[in-house]
Amino acid sequence: MKKEREDLRRSPLKEGRKPKSSRNSTAASGKKASGASVKSPEVPRIKKQYLKSRPACRVTFRLPREAAPDARKVSIVGDFNNWDKGAMVMKRLKNGDFTITMELETGREYCYRYLIDSSRWENDWWADRYRPNPYGSDDSVVVL
């Protein structure tokens, strides 16, 4: 018990100092003790920010580069834009992901899909759910 108190008193955090970091530490190197890579935390692909001032939600959709590695243009198409293929073109980020933010009414579910280079449809890997469509495939669904 006395030893624990001494350790606490000597703790760099207790004294207001930053703990020393080692270049060889597993956290700093991004490696596990076994030598395998540590995967960085997953970026949320659908971010929902509910507004306090009105029944709306600011939704950010993100399509990872792995879903469309050679894509030049990606659009999000769905209920919120009457399935207009050219209405909402997504922005390409430096890391190759595509993103778009929009404000949608809460209390609803919206079906949508990504259209890659005006020719290939892709579902959202992080959709809240999926719903069959009349064309023999599924649509992504976001629930607000």
N, CA, C and O of each residue as an XYZ file, in Angstrom:
576
protein
N       0.824     -1.185      0.000
C       0.000      0.000      0.000
C       0.872      1.254      0.000
O       0.613      2.194     -0.752
N       1.927      1.268      0.861
C       2.830      2.402      0.926
C       3.560      2.571     -0.401
O       3.769      3.698     -0.851
N       3.951      1.461     -1.034
C       4.640      1.488     -2.326
C       3.760      2.120     -3.395
O       4.241      2.901     -4.216
N       2.450      1.781     -3.388
C       1.512      2.344     -4.362
C       1.428      3.853     -4.228
O       1.375      4.561     -5.234
N       1.415      4.361     -2.990
C       1.360      5.811     -2.765
C       2.614      6.483     -3.293
O       2.539      7.549     -3.904
N       3.772      5.866     -3.060
C       5.024      6.434     -3.551
C       5.023      6.485     -5.071
O       5.433      7.484     -5.661
N       4.559      5.399     -5.714
C       4.489      5.363     -7.173
C       3.564      6.454     -7.693
O       3.851      7.085     -8.710
N       2.464      6.673     -7.003
C       1.501      7.686     -7.422
C       2.111      9.074     -7.296
O       1.915      9.930     -8.159
N       2.863      9.293     -6.196
C       3.493     10.599     -5.995
C       4.549     10.868     -7.056
O       4.750     12.018     -7.446
N       5.220      9.839     -7.526
C       6.285     10.003     -8.514
C       5.769      9.988     -9.951
O       6.530     10.242    -10.884
N       4.511      9.699    -10.130
C       3.937      9.609    -11.470
C       4.111     10.926    -12.214
O       3.791     11.981    -11.668
N       4.615     10.891    -13.458
C       4.791     12.120    -14.230
C       3.466     12.846    -14.456
O       3.446     14.074    -14.544
N       2.371     12.113    -14.551
C       1.074     12.756    -14.744
C       0.656     13.491    -13.477
O       0.076     14.575    -13.546
N       0.951     12.902    -12.320
C       0.626     13.516    -11.037
C       1.401     14.816    -10.873
O       0.872     15.783    -10.326
N       2.653     14.855    -11.341
C       3.510     16.023    -11.183
C       3.318     17.035    -12.311
O       4.008     18.054    -12.344
N       2.388     16.772    -13.238
C       2.125     17.728    -14.307
C       3.066     17.604    -15.490
O       3.049     18.449    -16.385
N       3.888     16.561    -15.508
C       4.805     16.357    -16.624
C       4.211     15.352    -17.579
O       3.399     14.510    -17.197
N       4.625     15.450    -18.823
C       4.216     14.455    -19.811
C       5.046     13.198    -19.609
O       6.235     13.283    -19.303
N       4.429     12.027    -19.778
C       5.212     10.796    -19.667
C       6.185     10.701    -20.830
O       5.904     11.179    -21.929
N       7.329     10.083    -20.580
C       8.313      9.894    -21.641
C       7.780      8.899    -22.648
O       7.143      7.910    -22.284
N       8.042      9.162    -23.914
C       7.645      8.194    -24.937
C       8.904      7.619    -25.549
O       9.940      8.281    -25.617
N       8.805      6.420    -25.978
C       9.935      5.734    -26.572
C       9.663      5.487    -28.037
O       8.566      5.069    -28.408
N      10.641      5.739    -28.862
C      10.484      5.456    -30.290
C      10.324      3.964    -30.533
O       9.783      3.557    -31.561
N      10.780      3.161    -29.615
C      10.702      1.713    -29.776
C       9.452      1.118    -29.143
O       9.259     -0.097    -29.179
N       8.603      1.959    -28.566
C       7.406      1.409    -27.926
C       6.451      0.870    -28.974
O       6.465      1.304    -30.126
N       5.624     -0.078    -28.565
C       4.693     -0.689    -29.519
C       3.660      0.315    -29.991
O       3.254      0.269    -31.152
N       3.223      1.221    -29.129
C       2.218      2.205    -29.544
C       2.806      3.180    -30.554
O       2.146      3.539    -31.529
N       4.046      3.610    -30.325
C       4.654      4.581    -31.229
C       4.993      3.968    -32.579
O       4.953      4.655    -33.599
N       5.324      2.686    -32.593
C       5.739      2.069    -33.849
C       4.572      1.596    -34.695
O       4.745      1.298    -35.877
N       3.368      1.523    -34.098
C       2.217      1.024    -34.846
C       2.274     -0.481    -35.037
O       1.627     -1.015    -35.937
N       3.042     -1.174    -34.197
C       3.184     -2.628    -34.288
C       2.756     -3.259    -32.979
O       2.917     -2.667    -31.912
N       2.218     -4.444    -33.064
C       1.947     -5.232    -31.870
C       3.262     -5.861    -31.438
O       4.238     -5.851    -32.188
N       3.286     -6.402    -30.240
C       4.496     -7.057    -29.750
C       4.915     -8.187    -30.676
O       6.104     -8.486    -30.784
N       3.957     -8.819    -31.346
C       4.274     -9.928    -32.239
C       4.844     -9.450    -33.572
O       5.313    -10.259    -34.372
N       4.805     -8.123    -33.816
C       5.315     -7.594    -35.074
C       4.228     -7.315    -36.093
O       4.507     -6.739    -37.145
N       2.983     -7.713    -35.806
C       1.875     -7.452    -36.731
C       1.457     -5.992    -36.629
O       1.597     -5.376    -35.573
N       0.953     -5.447    -37.703
C       0.516     -4.054    -37.708
C      -0.737     -3.872    -36.869
O      -1.606     -4.744    -36.823
N      -0.816     -2.729    -36.209
C      -2.003     -2.358    -35.457
C      -2.874     -1.535    -36.389
O      -2.405     -0.554    -36.967
N      -4.129     -1.916    -36.544
C      -5.036     -1.198    -37.427
C      -5.504      0.071    -36.724
O      -5.914      0.028    -35.564
N      -5.440      1.201    -37.429
C      -5.891      2.453    -36.848
C      -7.399      2.415    -36.659
O      -8.085      1.634    -37.318
N      -7.928      3.255    -35.762
C      -9.370      3.246    -35.530
C     -10.129      3.532    -36.823
O      -9.705      4.354    -37.636
N     -11.239      2.852    -37.000
C     -12.052      2.971    -38.208
C     -12.739      4.332    -38.243
O     -13.330      4.759    -37.251
N     -12.663      5.006    -39.375
C     -13.351      6.277    -39.562
C     -14.824      5.983    -39.804
O     -15.158      5.160    -40.656
N     -15.708      6.646    -39.066
C     -17.126      6.384    -39.332
C     -17.484      6.807    -40.750
O     -17.142      7.912    -41.172
N     -18.162      5.947    -41.482
C     -18.482      6.225    -42.876
C     -19.808      6.954    -43.015
O     -20.026      7.640    -44.013
N     -20.697      6.823    -42.040
C     -21.923      7.619    -42.015
C     -21.915      8.363    -40.684
O     -22.022      7.755    -39.619
N     -21.789      9.670    -40.760
C     -21.771     10.488    -39.554
C     -23.090     11.251    -39.488
O     -23.485     11.901    -40.455
N     -23.770     11.170    -38.342
C     -25.065     11.830    -38.164
C     -24.946     12.883    -37.071
O     -24.532     12.589    -35.949
N     -25.313     14.109    -37.413
C     -25.305     15.200    -36.443
C     -26.716     15.791    -36.396
O     -27.119     16.531    -37.293
N     -27.457     15.455    -35.342
C     -28.835     15.919    -35.206
C     -28.853     17.386    -34.782
O     -28.132     17.789    -33.870
N     -29.684     18.173    -35.454
C     -29.780     19.597    -35.165
C     -30.791     19.832    -34.048
O     -31.838     19.186    -34.005
N     -30.477     20.755    -33.151
C     -31.366     21.065    -32.034
C     -32.451     22.048    -32.448
O     -33.533     22.059    -31.861
N     -32.174     22.868    -33.448
C     -33.078     23.952    -33.827
C     -34.277     23.508    -34.660
O     -35.283     24.214    -34.718
N     -34.180     22.346    -35.305
C     -35.282     21.860    -36.147
C     -35.138     20.352    -36.345
O     -34.079     19.789    -36.071
N     -36.212     19.691    -36.825
C     -36.156     18.227    -37.001
C     -35.367     17.834    -38.246
O     -35.931     17.388    -39.246
N     -34.063     18.010    -38.161
C     -33.182     17.703    -39.288
C     -31.886     17.108    -38.757
O     -31.545     17.247    -37.582
N     -31.186     16.450    -39.649
C     -29.909     15.825    -39.303
C     -28.917     16.113    -40.423
O     -29.239     15.954    -41.600
N     -27.723     16.532    -40.059
C     -26.652     16.727    -41.033
C     -25.929     15.384    -41.142
O     -25.317     14.910    -40.184
N     -26.013     14.786    -42.324
C     -25.469     13.445    -42.538
C     -24.280     13.529    -43.488
O     -24.370     14.125    -44.561
N     -23.173     12.929    -43.081
C     -21.993     12.853    -43.939
C     -21.818     11.406    -44.370
O     -21.666     10.510    -43.540
N     -21.842     11.191    -45.676
C     -21.631      9.872    -46.269
C     -20.192      9.818    -46.757
O     -19.648     10.814    -47.235
N     -19.577      8.637    -46.631
C     -18.181      8.484    -47.045
C     -18.006      7.126    -47.710
O     -18.279      6.086    -47.109
N     -17.550      7.149    -48.948
C     -17.268      5.916    -49.683
C     -15.757      5.710    -49.676
O     -15.023      6.566    -50.170
N     -15.272      4.588    -49.125
C     -13.822      4.377    -49.044
C     -13.209      4.101    -50.413
O     -13.870      3.578    -51.310
N     -11.953      4.456    -50.555
C     -11.250      4.261    -51.837
C     -11.225      2.792    -52.239
O     -11.156      2.479    -53.427
N     -11.279      1.878    -51.256
C     -11.274      0.448    -51.566
C     -12.510      0.041    -52.364
O     -12.466     -0.926    -53.125
N     -13.604      0.768    -52.197
C     -14.842      0.453    -52.914
C     -14.800      0.948    -54.355
O     -15.503      0.428    -55.221
N     -13.971      1.955    -54.603
C     -13.880      2.536    -55.944
C     -12.466      3.061    -56.174
O     -12.268      4.271    -56.279
N     -11.473      2.157    -56.254
C     -10.072      2.587    -56.295
C      -9.696      3.446    -57.502
O      -8.847      4.328    -57.377
N     -10.293      3.217    -58.639
C      -9.929      3.972    -59.841
C     -11.013      4.958    -60.264
O     -11.003      5.439    -61.397
N     -11.937      5.260    -59.375
C     -13.072      6.122    -59.727
C     -12.627      7.558    -59.972
O     -11.774      8.098    -59.268
N     -13.228      8.152    -60.983
C     -13.001      9.566    -61.262
C     -14.137     10.410    -60.698
O     -13.927     11.550    -60.284
N     -15.346      9.840    -60.684
C     -16.527     10.574    -60.230
C     -17.462      9.615    -59.499
O     -17.745      8.519    -59.982
N     -17.933     10.037    -58.336
C     -18.906      9.253    -57.577
C     -20.061     10.178    -57.204
O     -19.852     11.285    -56.707
N     -21.274      9.708    -57.451
C     -22.483     10.442    -57.065
C     -23.247      9.613    -56.052
O     -23.182      8.383    -56.064
N     -23.970     10.292    -55.174
C     -24.882      9.597    -54.277
C     -26.286      9.847    -54.823
O     -26.674     10.985    -55.089
N     -27.030      8.766    -54.981
C     -28.336      8.821    -55.628
C     -29.339      8.141    -54.704
O     -29.083      7.043    -54.209
N     -30.491      8.796    -54.467
C     -31.458      8.176    -53.571
C     -32.758      8.924    -53.460
O     -33.060      9.817    -54.253
N     -33.537      8.536    -52.442
C     -34.840      9.151    -52.189
C     -34.728     10.661    -51.997
O     -35.613     11.409    -52.411
N     -33.645     11.106    -51.372
C     -33.476     12.514    -51.032
C     -33.239     13.411    -52.241
O     -33.348     14.631    -52.122
N     -32.913     12.837    -53.410
C     -32.746     13.645    -54.624
C     -33.525     13.056    -55.805
O     -33.172     13.263    -56.966
N     -34.594     12.315    -55.481
C     -35.456     11.699    -56.508
C     -34.673     10.824    -57.486
O     -35.016     10.736    -58.665
N     -33.632     10.189    -56.992
C     -32.807      9.268    -57.771
C     -32.216      9.929    -59.021
O     -32.074      9.300    -60.070
N     -31.878     11.215    -58.879
C     -31.244     11.968    -59.968
C     -29.744     11.644    -59.967
O     -29.032     11.991    -59.025
N     -29.277     10.989    -61.009
C     -27.899     10.478    -61.069
C     -26.824     11.565    -61.037
O     -25.693     11.290    -60.637
N     -27.147     12.776    -61.443
C     -26.131     13.826    -61.474
C     -26.320     14.916    -60.444
O     -25.565     15.888    -60.431
N     -27.311     14.777    -59.581
C     -27.654     15.855    -58.650
C     -26.627     16.062    -57.539
O     -26.399     17.199    -57.128
N     -26.005     14.999    -57.046
C     -25.111     15.121    -55.894
C     -23.795     14.392    -56.141
O     -23.663     13.204    -55.848
N     -22.832     15.119    -56.681
C     -21.505     14.560    -56.933
C     -20.692     14.691    -55.651
O     -20.678     15.748    -55.019
N     -20.024     13.619    -55.275
C     -19.249     13.591    -54.042
C     -17.856     14.167    -54.266
O     -17.333     14.152    -55.380
N     -17.265     14.675    -53.183
C     -15.927     15.257    -53.233
C     -14.892     14.172    -52.957
O     -15.043     13.377    -52.029
N     -13.841     14.147    -53.771
C     -12.753     13.184    -53.563
C     -11.752     13.775    -52.576
O     -11.284     14.899    -52.757
N     -11.427     13.019    -51.539
C     -10.452     13.449    -50.541
C      -9.043     13.043    -50.969
O      -8.876     12.233    -51.881
N      -8.038     13.604    -50.314
C      -6.641     13.291    -50.651
C      -6.320     11.808    -50.489
O      -5.484     11.270    -51.215
N      -6.981     11.147    -49.539
C      -6.707      9.725    -49.305
C      -7.450      8.813    -50.279
O      -7.305      7.592    -50.217
N      -8.255      9.408    -51.189
C      -8.963      8.617    -52.190
C     -10.405      8.306    -51.849
O     -11.147      7.823    -52.704
N     -10.825      8.575    -50.605
C     -12.228      8.400    -50.229
C     -13.067      9.486    -50.898
O     -12.543     10.527    -51.297
N     -14.368      9.240    -51.018
C     -15.309     10.237    -51.519
C     -16.269     10.579    -50.391
O     -16.659      9.700    -49.623
N     -16.657     11.860    -50.280
C     -17.531     12.285    -49.195
C     -18.527     13.341    -49.657
O     -18.288     14.072    -50.619
N     -19.640     13.399    -48.953
C     -20.646     14.439    -49.174
C     -21.442     14.593    -47.887
O     -21.694     13.618    -47.178
N     -21.838     15.834    -47.592
C     -22.663     16.126    -46.425
C     -23.949     16.779    -46.891
O     -23.939     17.653    -47.758
N     -25.063     16.344    -46.304
C     -26.363     16.921    -46.646
C     -27.238     16.963    -45.407
O     -26.999     16.248    -44.433
N     -28.250     17.809    -45.459
C     -29.202     17.918    -44.366
C     -30.476     17.185    -44.759
O     -31.054     17.451    -45.812
N     -30.913     16.257    -43.903
C     -32.104     15.458    -44.186
C     -33.087     15.549    -43.028
O     -32.690     15.728    -41.876
N     -34.364     15.425    -43.340
C     -35.426     15.456    -42.341
C     -35.349     14.198    -41.468
O     -35.128     13.098    -41.974
N     -35.531     14.369    -40.167
C     -35.489     13.223    -39.251
C     -36.832     12.504    -39.224
O     -37.832     13.004    -39.740
N     -36.837     11.321    -38.614
C     -38.051     10.523    -38.512
C     -38.358      9.746    -39.775
O     -39.486      9.292    -39.972
N     -37.358      9.590    -40.635
C     -37.552      8.894    -41.911
C     -36.400      7.935    -42.177
O     -35.354      7.986    -41.529
N     -36.623      7.069    -43.143
C     -35.573      6.201    -43.681
C     -35.385      6.584    -45.140
O     -36.358      6.806    -45.860
N     -34.140      6.660    -45.570
C     -33.831      7.039    -46.944
C     -33.062      5.914    -47.626
O     -32.050      5.444    -47.106
N     -33.546      5.481    -48.796
C     -32.819      4.513    -49.622
C     -31.850      5.280    -50.511
O     -32.157      6.380    -50.970
N     -30.675      4.694    -50.752
C     -29.681      5.350    -51.605
C     -28.658      4.335    -52.082
O     -28.582      3.218    -51.570
N     -27.879      4.739    -53.066
C     -26.741      3.959    -53.565
C     -25.701      4.931    -54.101
O     -25.997      6.097    -54.357
N     -24.477      4.436    -54.266
C     -23.424      5.223    -54.891
C     -23.333      4.830    -56.359
O     -23.417      3.648    -56.695
N     -23.160      5.819    -57.233
C     -22.976      5.577    -58.657
C     -21.556      5.981    -59.015
O     -21.190      7.153    -58.925
N     -20.762      5.002    -59.420
C     -19.343      5.214    -59.695
C     -19.128      5.359    -61.192
O     -19.480      4.478    -61.976
N     -18.539      6.498    -61.577
C     -18.238      6.806    -62.984
C     -19.446      6.605    -63.901
O     -19.301      6.157    -65.039
N     -20.607      6.931    -63.413
C     -21.873      6.864    -64.172
C     -22.195      5.487    -64.729
O     -23.040      5.359    -65.616
N     -21.523      4.441    -64.211
C     -21.756      3.120    -64.796
C     -21.902      1.981    -63.785
O     -22.525      0.968    -64.101
N     -21.347      2.120    -62.587
C     -21.359      1.008    -61.633
C     -22.000      1.441    -60.321
O     -21.642      2.471    -59.750
N     -22.958      0.636    -59.851
C     -23.639      0.908    -58.591
C     -22.918      0.212    -57.445
O     -22.434     -0.909    -57.600
N     -22.847      0.873    -56.303
C     -22.209      0.308    -55.110
C     -23.068      0.654    -53.899
O     -23.543      1.781    -53.767
N     -23.262     -0.318    -53.020
C     -23.965     -0.056    -51.769
C     -22.996      0.479    -50.733
O     -21.782      0.324    -50.862
N     -23.540      1.102    -49.716
C     -22.757      1.624    -48.608
C     -22.449      0.470    -47.662
O     -23.365     -0.183    -47.163
N     -21.183      0.215    -47.415
C     -20.771     -0.899    -46.568
C     -21.191     -0.682    -45.118
O     -21.256     -1.637    -44.344
N     -21.476      0.567    -44.742
C     -21.833      0.897    -43.363
C     -23.276      1.388    -43.248
O     -23.601      2.108    -42.304
N     -24.134      1.021    -44.174
C     -25.541      1.433    -44.125
C     -26.205      0.889    -42.864
O     -25.787     -0.132    -42.317
N     -27.240      1.585    -42.416
C     -27.987      1.122    -41.243
C     -28.703     -0.187    -41.533
O     -28.852     -1.028    -40.646
N     -29.140     -0.359    -42.761
C     -29.766     -1.610    -43.222
C     -29.806     -1.592    -44.735
O     -29.358     -0.638    -45.371
N     -30.350     -2.662    -45.309
C     -30.488     -2.793    -46.769
C     -31.920     -3.182    -47.088
O     -32.581     -3.860    -46.302
N     -32.392     -2.748    -48.247
C     -33.764     -3.036    -48.659
C     -33.744     -3.488    -50.118
O     -33.121     -2.833    -50.953
N     -34.415     -4.595    -50.436
C     -34.470     -5.044    -51.839
C     -35.151     -3.992    -52.718
O     -36.116     -3.349    -52.306
N     -34.627     -3.832    -53.938
C     -35.250     -2.904    -54.885
C     -35.854     -3.692    -56.043
O     -35.600     -4.891    -56.154
N     -36.643     -3.060    -56.909
C     -37.311     -3.780    -58.005
C     -36.367     -4.259    -59.108
O     -36.805     -4.923    -60.048
N     -35.078     -3.930    -59.003
C     -34.119     -4.293    -60.054
C     -33.292     -5.525    -59.708
O     -32.322     -5.834    -60.399
N     -33.668     -6.226    -58.649
C     -32.984     -7.463    -58.294
C     -31.758     -7.286    -57.427
O     -30.994     -8.234    -57.249
N     -31.548     -6.108    -56.885
C     -30.428     -5.882    -55.974
C     -30.961     -5.173    -54.728
O     -32.172     -5.021    -54.568
N     -30.078     -4.749    -53.866
C     -30.469     -4.074    -52.632
C     -30.073     -2.609    -52.681
O     -29.104     -2.236    -53.343
N     -30.833     -1.783    -51.975
C     -30.470     -0.387    -51.757
C     -29.963     -0.251    -50.330
O     -30.395     -0.983    -49.439
N     -29.048      0.682    -50.116
C     -28.616      1.026    -48.768
C     -29.705      1.873    -48.130
O     -30.436      2.580    -48.824
N     -29.812      1.800    -46.798
C     -30.809      2.590    -46.076
C     -30.128      3.291    -44.909
O     -29.383      2.672    -44.150
N     -30.390      4.594    -44.773
C     -29.956      5.348    -43.601
C     -31.218      5.711    -42.828
O     -32.194      6.196    -43.399
N     -31.183      5.470    -41.525
C     -32.336      5.706    -40.654
C     -32.050      6.941    -39.802
O     -31.037      7.008    -39.106
N     -32.952      7.908    -39.868
C     -32.772      9.145    -39.086
C     -33.906      9.338    -38.098
O     -33.920     10.322    -37.358
